[in-house]
Amino acid sequence: MGKFGGFGGGMGNMQQLMRQAQKMQQEMMEAQEELKTMEVTGSSGGGLVEVTMTCEKQIVSLNIKPEAVDPDDIEMLEDLVIAAFNDATSKADEEREQKLGKFAGMGL
């Protein structure tokens, strides 16, 4: 029969690989769904500005404490909002990497 004699075993392995691929695809889809609702909060100015967003980067809330508002220095407030947004974005990226990183390069 030679080294290609047992096609039946090869088909079993192929079915097992397909099941594993389907399982991984299901796990990836579940992780993606979880990220849609998982929220992270970024802050700046020692908590003067907080941005909460989903890990899909949809902003859920923005909290600005009154002491962050100086009518004579609007630019500082703008910088605080940007910094809080960037902090939240970094946290969302970390969560995405943690949840989906194991699926990278798998072609699913």
C-alpha positions as CSV (number, residue, x, y, z in Angstrom):
1,M,0.0,0.0,0.0
2,G,2.9,2.4,0.4
3,K,2.9,5.5,2.5
4,F,-0.4,6.8,1.0
5,G,-2.3,3.6,1.7
6,G,-4.5,4.7,4.5
7,F,-6.8,7.4,3.2
8,G,-9.4,6.7,5.8
9,G,-7.1,7.9,8.6
10,G,-6.4,11.1,6.6
11,M,-10.1,11.8,6.3
12,G,-10.5,11.4,10.1
13,N,-7.7,13.9,10.7
14,M,-9.3,16.3,8.2
15,Q,-12.6,16.1,10.0
16,Q,-10.9,16.7,13.3
17,L,-9.1,19.7,11.9
18,M,-12.4,21.1,10.6
19,R,-14.0,20.6,14.0
20,Q,-11.1,22.4,15.6
21,A,-11.3,25.3,13.1
22,Q,-15.1,25.6,13.6
23,K,-14.6,25.6,17.4
24,M,-12.0,28.3,17.2
25,Q,-14.2,30.4,14.8
26,Q,-17.0,30.1,17.4
27,E,-14.7,31.1,20.2
28,M,-13.5,34.1,18.2
29,M,-17.1,35.2,17.4
30,E,-18.0,34.9,21.1
31,A,-15.0,37.0,22.0
32,Q,-16.0,39.7,19.4
33,E,-19.5,39.8,20.9
34,E,-18.1,40.2,24.4
35,L,-15.9,43.1,23.2
36,K,-19.0,44.9,21.9
37,T,-20.4,45.3,25.4
38,M,-17.2,45.3,27.5
39,E,-16.5,48.8,28.7
40,V,-13.2,50.5,29.6
41,T,-12.6,53.9,31.2
42,G,-9.8,56.3,30.4
43,S,-9.0,59.3,32.5
44,S,-6.8,62.4,32.5
45,G,-6.0,65.2,34.9
46,G,-6.1,62.9,37.9
47,G,-9.7,62.0,37.1
48,L,-10.9,65.4,36.1
49,V,-12.0,63.9,32.7
50,E,-13.2,60.4,32.2
51,V,-14.2,58.7,28.9
52,T,-16.0,55.3,29.0
53,M,-16.2,53.3,25.8
54,T,-16.9,49.8,24.6
55,C,-13.9,47.8,23.3
56,E,-15.4,48.4,19.9
57,K,-14.5,52.1,20.6
58,Q,-18.1,53.4,20.9
59,I,-18.2,56.2,23.5
60,V,-20.7,55.4,26.2
61,S,-20.1,58.3,28.5
62,L,-18.0,61.4,29.1
63,N,-17.6,62.9,32.6
64,I,-16.0,66.3,33.1
65,K,-15.7,67.5,36.7
66,P,-16.6,71.2,37.1
67,E,-13.1,72.1,38.3
68,A,-11.7,71.1,34.9
69,V,-13.7,73.9,33.3
70,D,-11.8,77.2,33.1
71,P,-13.5,79.6,30.7
72,D,-10.1,81.3,30.3
73,D,-8.3,78.1,29.3
74,I,-10.6,76.0,27.1
75,E,-7.5,74.5,25.4
76,M,-6.6,72.7,28.7
77,L,-10.0,71.1,28.8
78,E,-9.7,70.0,25.2
79,D,-6.3,68.5,25.9
80,L,-7.8,66.6,28.9
81,V,-10.6,65.2,26.8
82,I,-8.2,64.1,24.1
83,A,-5.9,62.5,26.7
84,A,-8.8,60.7,28.4
85,F,-10.1,59.4,25.0
86,N,-6.6,58.2,24.1
87,D,-6.3,56.4,27.4
88,A,-9.6,54.7,26.9
89,T,-8.6,53.7,23.4
90,S,-5.4,52.2,24.6
91,K,-7.3,50.2,27.2
92,A,-9.8,49.0,24.6
93,D,-6.9,47.9,22.3
94,E,-5.4,46.0,25.2
95,E,-8.7,44.2,25.8
96,R,-9.1,43.4,22.1
97,E,-5.5,42.0,22.0
98,Q,-6.1,39.9,25.1
99,K,-9.4,38.5,23.7
100,L,-8.5,38.1,20.0
101,G,-4.7,37.9,19.9
102,K,-4.7,34.1,20.1
103,F,-6.7,34.1,16.8
104,A,-4.2,36.2,14.9
105,G,-2.8,34.7,11.8
106,M,-5.2,31.8,11.8
107,G,-7.2,32.9,8.8
108,L,-10.5,32.7,10.5
